[in-house]
């Protein structure tokens, strides 16, 4: 683990997320809510947007109500592409 090494053919660039909240006019990091994922940076734009929606669904209420978010961040860091595809299917009207 660690920073991406472009000279290592085994290394892969992965997405990372940071959760922030607005306090007055200032955006502040949410403690315990910055994680690297297992998702590649080459993930399609539509999957990246869906993943952002997933993050909002999971983090919004705990962050706005002052709840704990560390466990949520840990769980979301292990999101697979298949999880995102299921989420997209769930949101798609029949």
N, CA and C atoms as a LAMMPS dump frame, in Angstrom:
ITEM: TIMESTEP
0
ITEM: NUMBER OF ATOMS
282
ITEM: BOX BOUNDS ff ff ff
-5.0000000000000000e+02 5.0000000000000000e+02
-5.0000000000000000e+02 5.0000000000000000e+02
-5.0000000000000000e+02 5.0000000000000000e+02
ITEM: ATOMS id mol type element x y z
1 1 1 N 0.845 -1.178 0
2 1 2 C 0 0 0
3 1 3 C 0.89 1.24 0
4 2 1 N 0.297 2.356 -0.255
5 2 2 C 1.032 3.602 -0.297
6 2 3 C 0.733 4.349 -1.57
7 3 1 N 1.59 5.26 -1.902
8 3 2 C 1.412 6.07 -3.105
9 3 3 C 1.607 5.239 -4.365
10 4 1 N 0.909 5.627 -5.416
11 4 2 C 1.019 4.969 -6.714
12 4 3 C 2.428 5.155 -7.267
13 5 1 N 3.002 4.075 -7.771
14 5 2 C 4.34 4.11 -8.367
15 5 3 C 4.218 3.822 -9.861
16 6 1 N 4.278 4.859 -10.72
17 6 2 C 4.105 4.652 -12.157
18 6 3 C 5.206 3.79 -12.779
19 7 1 N 6.314 3.59 -12.074
20 7 2 C 7.419 2.776 -12.6
21 7 3 C 7.278 1.307 -12.231
22 8 1 N 6.292 0.984 -11.41
23 8 2 C 6.045 -0.398 -11.005
24 8 3 C 4.909 -0.964 -11.847
25 9 1 N 5.192 -1.914 -12.75
26 9 2 C 4.141 -2.449 -13.621
27 9 3 C 3.039 -3.199 -12.861
28 10 1 N 3.309 -3.576 -11.632
29 10 2 C 2.31 -4.277 -10.812
30 10 3 C 1.373 -3.307 -10.087
31 11 1 N 1.763 -2.034 -10.005
32 11 2 C 0.981 -1.047 -9.268
33 11 3 C -0.178 -0.556 -10.126
34 12 1 N -1.279 -0.21 -9.478
35 12 2 C -2.462 0.301 -10.175
36 12 3 C -2.909 1.599 -9.517
37 13 1 N -3.334 2.547 -10.357
38 13 2 C -3.888 3.792 -9.827
39 13 3 C -5.311 3.512 -9.361
40 14 1 N -5.58 3.856 -8.109
41 14 2 C -6.888 3.599 -7.516
42 14 3 C -7.545 4.914 -7.101
43 15 1 N -8.886 4.889 -7.096
44 15 2 C -9.639 6.066 -6.656
45 15 3 C -9.55 6.211 -5.143
46 16 1 N -9.621 7.434 -4.692
47 16 2 C -9.623 7.756 -3.268
48 16 3 C -10.782 8.709 -3.029
49 17 1 N -11.412 8.611 -1.874
50 17 2 C -12.465 9.569 -1.548
51 17 3 C -12.171 10.258 -0.221
52 18 1 N -12.606 11.507 -0.159
53 18 2 C -12.512 12.339 1.039
54 18 3 C -13.918 12.846 1.303
55 19 1 N -14.352 12.783 2.536
56 19 2 C -15.656 13.322 2.886
57 19 3 C -15.424 14.635 3.631
58 20 1 N -16.162 15.654 3.205
59 20 2 C -16.048 16.977 3.83
60 20 3 C -17.45 17.467 4.183
61 21 1 N -17.517 18.408 5.117
62 21 2 C -18.785 19.043 5.427
63 21 3 C -18.547 20.535 5.605
64 22 1 N -19.609 21.274 5.381
65 22 2 C -19.495 22.729 5.419
66 22 3 C -19.86 23.241 6.808
67 23 1 N -18.945 24.019 7.369
68 23 2 C -19.161 24.654 8.665
69 23 3 C -19.123 26.149 8.413
70 24 1 N -20.298 26.762 8.437
71 24 2 C -20.383 28.171 8.047
72 24 3 C -20.075 28.29 6.571
73 25 1 N -19.03 29 6.247
74 25 2 C -18.609 29.155 4.849
75 25 3 C -17.379 28.319 4.518
76 26 1 N -16.918 27.521 5.462
77 26 2 C -15.679 26.753 5.307
78 26 3 C -15.978 25.265 5.16
79 27 1 N -15.331 24.627 4.178
80 27 2 C -15.416 23.179 4.031
81 27 3 C -14.31 22.542 4.859
82 28 1 N -14.693 21.569 5.702
83 28 2 C -13.745 20.88 6.564
84 28 3 C -13.786 19.378 6.313
85 29 1 N -12.624 18.735 6.45
86 29 2 C -12.565 17.283 6.335
87 29 3 C -13.357 16.654 7.472
88 30 1 N -14.029 15.548 7.177
89 30 2 C -14.699 14.761 8.21
90 30 3 C -13.669 13.775 8.741
91 31 1 N -13.485 13.772 10.032
92 31 2 C -12.506 12.904 10.669
93 31 3 C -12.802 11.431 10.378
94 32 1 N -11.807 10.688 9.942
95 32 2 C -11.967 9.262 9.688
96 32 3 C -12.709 8.941 8.405
97 33 1 N -12.741 9.862 7.443
98 33 2 C -13.512 9.628 6.217
99 33 3 C -12.697 9.934 4.97
100 34 1 N -11.472 9.456 4.94
101 34 2 C -10.613 9.582 3.768
102 34 3 C -10.007 8.213 3.513
103 35 1 N -10.373 7.619 2.383
104 35 2 C -9.941 6.253 2.111
105 35 3 C -9.563 6.039 0.659
106 36 1 N -8.59 5.183 0.446
107 36 2 C -8.28 4.666 -0.874
108 36 3 C -9.272 3.535 -1.126
109 37 1 N -9.648 3.343 -2.378
110 37 2 C -10.583 2.275 -2.717
111 37 3 C -9.85 1.18 -3.494
112 38 1 N -10.582 0.167 -3.87
113 38 2 C -10.053 -0.876 -4.752
114 38 3 C -10.476 -0.603 -6.194
115 39 1 N -11.09 0.565 -6.429
116 39 2 C -11.608 0.915 -7.756
117 39 3 C -10.532 1.607 -8.587
118 40 1 N -10.38 1.194 -9.84
119 40 2 C -9.359 1.818 -10.695
120 40 3 C -9.76 3.225 -11.124
121 41 1 N -8.78 4.086 -11.338
122 41 2 C -9.073 5.441 -11.823
123 41 3 C -9.661 5.404 -13.234
124 42 1 N -9.482 4.302 -13.93
125 42 2 C -10.024 4.161 -15.279
126 42 3 C -11.515 3.801 -15.283
127 43 1 N -12.121 3.726 -14.118
128 43 2 C -13.55 3.427 -14.011
129 43 3 C -14.339 4.42 -14.858
130 44 1 N -15.36 3.954 -15.543
131 44 2 C -16.134 4.83 -16.428
132 44 3 C -16.737 6.002 -15.651
133 45 1 N -16.995 7.09 -16.362
134 45 2 C -17.592 8.27 -15.733
135 45 3 C -18.925 7.925 -15.075
136 46 1 N -19.753 7.111 -15.74
137 46 2 C -21.059 6.778 -15.171
138 46 3 C -20.903 5.97 -13.881
139 47 1 N -19.937 5.083 -13.822
140 47 2 C -19.689 4.313 -12.59
141 47 3 C -19.112 5.211 -11.501
142 48 1 N -18.262 6.157 -11.882
143 48 2 C -17.728 7.082 -10.879
144 48 3 C -18.845 7.945 -10.293
145 49 1 N -19.761 8.421 -11.153
146 49 2 C -20.89 9.222 -10.659
147 49 3 C -21.776 8.384 -9.733
148 50 1 N -22.002 7.129 -10.115
149 50 2 C -22.821 6.244 -9.276
150 50 3 C -22.133 5.999 -7.932
151 51 1 N -20.809 5.831 -7.946
152 51 2 C -20.083 5.623 -6.699
153 51 3 C -20.198 6.861 -5.806
154 52 1 N -20.126 8.047 -6.408
155 52 2 C -20.305 9.279 -5.629
156 52 3 C -21.697 9.325 -4.995
157 53 1 N -22.708 8.884 -5.731
158 53 2 C -24.062 8.829 -5.164
159 53 3 C -24.111 7.831 -4.011
160 54 1 N -23.441 6.692 -4.177
161 54 2 C -23.388 5.702 -3.1
162 54 3 C -22.767 6.316 -1.851
163 55 1 N -21.681 7.044 -2.04
164 55 2 C -21.026 7.687 -0.905
165 55 3 C -21.966 8.679 -0.229
166 56 1 N -22.674 9.474 -1.026
167 56 2 C -23.615 10.444 -0.452
168 56 3 C -24.718 9.743 0.339
169 57 1 N -25.275 8.67 -0.228
170 57 2 C -26.327 7.929 0.47
171 57 3 C -25.833 7.393 1.805
172 58 1 N -24.626 6.899 1.848
173 58 2 C -24.089 6.294 3.07
174 58 3 C -23.612 7.331 4.093
175 59 1 N -23.023 8.433 3.634
176 59 2 C -22.406 9.382 4.554
177 59 3 C -23.299 10.549 4.967
178 60 1 N -24.246 10.941 4.147
179 60 2 C -24.965 12.195 4.383
180 60 3 C -25.589 12.272 5.781
181 61 1 N -26.428 11.33 6.116
182 61 2 C -27.12 11.398 7.404
183 61 3 C -26.155 11.327 8.59
184 62 1 N -25.214 10.368 8.612
185 62 2 C -24.282 10.352 9.75
186 62 3 C -23.454 11.643 9.878
187 63 1 N -23.022 12.191 8.75
188 63 2 C -22.209 13.413 8.809
189 63 3 C -23.043 14.597 9.294
190 64 1 N -24.25 14.751 8.759
191 64 2 C -25.068 15.909 9.121
192 64 3 C -25.65 15.804 10.523
193 65 1 N -25.71 14.593 11.077
194 65 2 C -26.243 14.432 12.431
195 65 3 C -25.135 14.238 13.474
196 66 1 N -23.873 14.337 13.037
197 66 2 C -22.765 14.216 13.972
198 66 3 C -22.429 12.786 14.35
199 67 1 N -22.883 11.83 13.535
200 67 2 C -22.621 10.422 13.825
201 67 3 C -21.212 9.992 13.458
202 68 1 N -20.906 8.76 13.776
203 68 2 C -19.59 8.196 13.457
204 68 3 C -19.571 7.682 12.021
205 69 1 N -18.435 7.865 11.363
206 69 2 C -18.368 7.507 9.948
207 69 3 C -17.208 6.571 9.601
208 70 1 N -16.332 6.3 10.532
209 70 2 C -15.142 5.495 10.233
210 70 3 C -15.516 4.131 9.642
211 71 1 N -16.46 3.443 10.243
212 71 2 C -16.869 2.118 9.754
213 71 3 C -17.45 2.212 8.345
214 72 1 N -18.23 3.249 8.095
215 72 2 C -18.809 3.447 6.758
216 72 3 C -17.687 3.621 5.743
217 73 1 N -16.693 4.452 6.073
218 73 2 C -15.561 4.67 5.174
219 73 3 C -14.813 3.391 4.883
220 74 1 N -14.595 2.595 5.917
221 74 2 C -13.9 1.316 5.73
222 74 3 C -14.687 0.415 4.786
223 75 1 N -15.995 0.321 5.012
224 75 2 C -16.838 -0.52 4.146
225 75 3 C -16.836 -0.013 2.707
226 76 1 N -16.984 1.303 2.543
227 76 2 C -17.056 1.86 1.193
228 76 3 C -15.727 1.741 0.456
229 77 1 N -14.623 1.664 1.178
230 77 2 C -13.325 1.531 0.517
231 77 3 C -13.183 0.188 -0.194
232 78 1 N -13.982 -0.795 0.196
233 78 2 C -13.935 -2.123 -0.423
234 78 3 C -14.994 -2.306 -1.51
235 79 1 N -15.661 -1.246 -1.922
236 79 2 C -16.677 -1.326 -2.972
237 79 3 C -16.074 -1.9 -4.246
238 80 1 N -16.801 -2.831 -4.846
239 80 2 C -16.375 -3.44 -6.113
240 80 3 C -17.21 -2.854 -7.251
241 81 1 N -16.725 -3.012 -8.463
242 81 2 C -17.464 -2.538 -9.636
243 81 3 C -18.847 -3.189 -9.676
244 82 1 N -18.933 -4.447 -9.291
245 82 2 C -20.219 -5.155 -9.275
246 82 3 C -21.201 -4.491 -8.308
247 83 1 N -20.695 -3.987 -7.182
248 83 2 C -21.551 -3.288 -6.224
249 83 3 C -22.135 -2.029 -6.849
250 84 1 N -21.311 -1.329 -7.611
251 84 2 C -21.773 -0.109 -8.28
252 84 3 C -22.818 -0.467 -9.333
253 85 1 N -22.588 -1.527 -10.081
254 85 2 C -23.545 -1.956 -11.103
255 85 3 C -24.889 -2.338 -10.475
256 86 1 N -24.862 -2.996 -9.325
257 86 2 C -26.106 -3.334 -8.624
258 86 3 C -26.81 -2.06 -8.148
259 87 1 N -26.048 -1.094 -7.679
260 87 2 C -26.604 0.167 -7.236
261 87 3 C -27.281 0.89 -8.401
262 88 1 N -26.606 0.924 -9.565
263 88 2 C -27.188 1.549 -10.757
264 88 3 C -28.497 0.842 -11.136
265 89 1 N -28.49 -0.48 -11.104
266 89 2 C -29.709 -1.244 -11.439
267 89 3 C -30.833 -0.936 -10.456
268 90 1 N -30.466 -0.789 -9.186
269 90 2 C -31.46 -0.473 -8.152
270 90 3 C -32.105 0.878 -8.412
271 91 1 N -31.336 1.854 -8.891
272 91 2 C -31.863 3.2 -9.132
273 91 3 C -32.601 3.336 -10.459
274 92 1 N -32.408 2.362 -11.347
275 92 2 C -33.015 2.441 -12.673
276 92 3 C -34.487 2.017 -12.599
277 93 1 N -35.4 2.91 -13.022
278 93 2 C -36.835 2.553 -12.992
279 93 3 C -37.136 1.392 -13.935
280 94 1 N -38.096 0.616 -13.558
281 94 2 C -38.493 -0.541 -14.382
282 94 3 C -39.448 -0.103 -15.464
